[in-house]
């Protein structure tokens, strides 16, 4: 078995899902004419829908809100805290994240990209759910995020934030949706850096204190870099199927070796920022305990030969994001 096939997960016992998938896991490799439409499969269960929400990505939504709230507490001063606004910011982040996950499931499924993937079936690409149903669920979560966001705008009276919300939803949709999704052009990392980092972190601080602070902006840079690391290791795992599907992610464009290096840079640079904050906030030193997650993730990513190893690195990186946001946020607040 060649290394590329191993890295695509062929030795994990999983198969590609979607229209015309054969034993090789790739429709393009199957002898004879490809089937039209997905194979008949069981309708998606509640567990499948929960899996479709991709819960392991939710730490990326929670972490910047924790960090931004810590930055808001230090900016507002002792005894000043806006728990309702913080919870609404968390709701917006979580609902948008789930919405974009279902939107990606829909867009990749109808585009045929998921026909090349290796691993558990997606709702749309695997044929377990009607594409229109998946789309409606995605739009429902976007709508709920909008309700939480509008409530937050009304409370703060910062009406220009409505524009930010519209742009965020548009960015979420066009990541894999539309005629020319930017996620297929290698621009996904830019999106997650801006929206999972700067907007989520600094925005959380802004809605609570009405200002952007050094803590919130630099903290947003750190969270954005970790979010980029999560996307990079995910796309590194999928280089082979993404190439087959014509999806030109940054990992596909720069290659496997460079992707491993860039992943480590993304994941470790935030600790430089944490070190700078530790000079002012003594509790910031505890953020370096997150290296117990980050360094193994780097080691696994650099040496991985299977998709399963890269999935482990992805999980470690997601937990590192959550721990980083929590610990540095606590350092700011206390």
N, C-alpha and C positions, 0 to 999 in steps of 0.2 A: 504494500500500500504506500503510495507516495505521500510525502509530508503535507501537501496541499489538501489532499483528501482527508487525511487525519485531522487537520486543523478545522476543516469544515464540519467535523463531528461524525464522520463515517464510522469511527470505532467506538462510538458511545452507545450504539444500539438504537439510535433514533433514525427516523427517515424524514425525508422532505415531504411536505404536504402540499396539496393543491392539485390543480388539473393535470391529469396525465402523469402523475409521479410514478415511476417504476422502482425497481429494486435499487437502482443506482442513486435515487433521490433527486434526479434532475431530468425533467421532461426532455430536454434537448439531447440527452444521451440515450433515450429509449429507442429501440429499433422499431421501425414501422411508423405509421401515422399517429400523431398525437390525438388523444381523446378531446372531444369538444365538451367543455364544461367540467365541473368537479365531479369526482366519484361520489356515489351515494354514501352518505355517512349519517350517523345518528345526530338528531338535532342537538344543539348546544344545551348543556345543563347549566344550572345555577353556578356550579363550580367552574365551568368553562367561561361564563361571563365574568366571574370574579378574576379568573386568570387573565382574561382579556383586558382588565383594568391595569394589569402589570404592577402589582402592589410593590414590587421591589424598587420601582422608580419613585415611590412616594417620599422617601427620605430626602430626595432632591427638592421637593416642594416644602417640606417642613423645616429643613435646616436654615435656609435664608431668613425665614420668618423668625426663628429663634434668635439668630444673630442680629437681625434688624431690630427686634424688640429690645435686646440687651443694649444696643446702641441708642435706642430711644430713651431708655431708662437713665442712662448716664447723661444724656443731653438735657432731659427734662429736670433732673435733680431729684433728691431724695423725696420719697412719698408721692411722686407724681407718676401715675401709671394708667394706661388706657386698655384694660383687659378686653373690652368689647371690640375695640378697633383692632387689637392684636388678633383676636379670634376671627374677625371678619377677614383680615388679611390672610390668615391661615386657610380659611374656607375658600377664598379666591384662588390661592395657590394650589390647593389640593384638587378642587373641582376642575381647574384648567388642566392640570396634569392628567387627570383621568380622562377628561374630554379629548385631549390631544392623543392619548393612547388609543382610544376607540377610533378617532379620526384616522390615525395612521393605519390601524387594522383595516378600516374601510378602503382607504385610498390605495394602500399596497395590495389589498386583495383584488380590487377591480382592475388594477393596473397589471396584475399577473406577477408581481414581484415575489409574492409569498409562495409561488409555485416552485421557486428555486431554494427556499430556505430549508434548513435542517433543524428539526426539533419539534416541540409540541405544535399542534395545528392552531392556526389563527381562526378566529370566528368566520371571517369572510373568505380568506384564501382556502381554508379547510372545508368550506361548504357546510359548516354546522349552523350558520345563521344567515338569514336573508340580508344581503348587503344594505337594503334600505332600512332594515331594523337596526343594524349597527350604526348607520348614519344618524338615525333618529336618536339613538342613545347618546352618541357623541354630541349632537346638537343640544340635547337635554342638559348635559353636564356643562356645556358652554353657557346655556341659558341660566342655570343655577349660579354659575360663577358670576354672570352678569348681574344677577339680583343681589348677590353679596357685595359686588363691587359698587353698584349704584347706592346701596345702603351706606357703604363706607363713604362715598362721595357726599351724600346728603349730610352725614354726621360731621364731616370735616369741612364742608363747603368749598372744597378744592375742585371746582367743576372741570378744570382742564384735565383732570385725571381720567375723565371719560374717554378722551382721545387715546390715552395710554392703553386703556382697556380694550378699545376697538383694535388698536395696532397689535396688542398681544394676542387677541383671538385670531386676527388675520394671519399673524406669524405662525400660530399653532396650526391653522388649517393648511397653509401653503407650504409647510415643511414637507409633506408628502402629497398634498392635494394640488389640484389645478393642472394646467397643461405643462408647466415647467416648474415642478417643485424644487425648491432650492436645496432640500436635503439630498437630492439626486445630483447636485452640482458641487458637492463638497463644502457647502456653506453651513452645515448643521451646527458645527462648533461655534460659529459666530452667533447663531440664534441662542443657543443655550448659555453662552457667556453673557449676553446682554440681558436675556429675560430670566434665566434661572439664577443669575448672579446679581448684576447691577440693579435691574428693575425690582426684583423680588426683595432684595436686602435693603437697598436704599429707599425703595418705595414703602416698605414696612415701617421704617423709621419716620419717613415723611408724613405718613397719615397719622402718626401719633404725636409728633412734635412740630410739624409744619416746616421742617428744614432738613437739609441734607448735611451730614456731618462727616468728618474724616473717618470715623469708625465705620459708618454705614457704607461709604463709598469703597474704602480699601477692603472692608469685609466683603462687600459685593464682588470685588475683583477676585478675592480668595475663593468665594463660593462658586463664582463662574468658572474658575479654572478647574475646580474639582468636578463640576458638572461636565465640563469638556472631557475630563479624564474618563468619566463614566461612558460618555458617548463614544470616545475613541476605542476603549477596550471592547465595547459592544460591536462596533463596526470592524474592528480587527478580527473578531471571531467570524464575522460574516463576509470577509473579503471575497472568498470564492463564490458563494451564491450571489453576492451583490454584483460581481463582475458578470456573471452569467445573465443576470436580470437587467444589465445596463445601468445599474445604480452606481454613480461615480462619487462615492463618499470620499472624505479626505483620506481615510485609510486606504481606499482603493487607489487614489491618485498618488500618494507618496510611497506606497509599498509597505510590506510587513515590517521590515527592520526599522525604518524611520518611524512608523507608527508606534512601535514599542518605546522608542526613545522619547517621542513627543508625549506619550502617555505618562511616562515617569516625570517629565518636566511639568506637565499640567498638575500632577498630583503632589509634587514636592515643593513647588514654588509657594503655595499658600503658607508653608511653614516659615518661610522668610518673613512674610507679613505678620504671622503670629509672633515671631521673634521680636519684631519691631514694636508690636503692641505690648509685649511682655516688659519692655523697658518702662512703660507708663502704668500698666495694669499688672501687678504682681501675679494675680491668679492666672494670667495668660500663659504662664509657663506650663500649666497642666494641659494645655492644648497639645503639647508635644507627645503626650501619651497616645494621641491618635496615630502617631507613627507606628505603633504596634499593629495597626491595621494597614496603614499605607505602605510601609516597607515590604511586608509579605505580598501585597498586591503587586508592587513593582517587580519583585523577584519572580512571582508566578508568571506575570505577563511577559517578562523578558525571556523566560525559559520554556514557556508553554509549547506543547506539541499537539494538544487536543483542545477541542471546543469546551470540554467540561472544565478544564483548568482555567480557561478564560472566563467562563461563567462564574467560577469561584472568585476570580479577581474582580469581576464586576460587582459581585455582592459585597466583597470587602470594601471596595471603593464607595459604594452607596452608604454603607454603615460609617465609613470614615467621614463622609460629608455630614451625616447627622451628628456624629460625635464632635466634629470640628465646630459646627454651628452652635451646638449646645454649650460646649466648654468655653469657647471664646465669648459667646453671648453672656454667660454667667460671669466671666471675668470683667466684662464691661459693666454689668449691672451691680456687681458687689465689690 
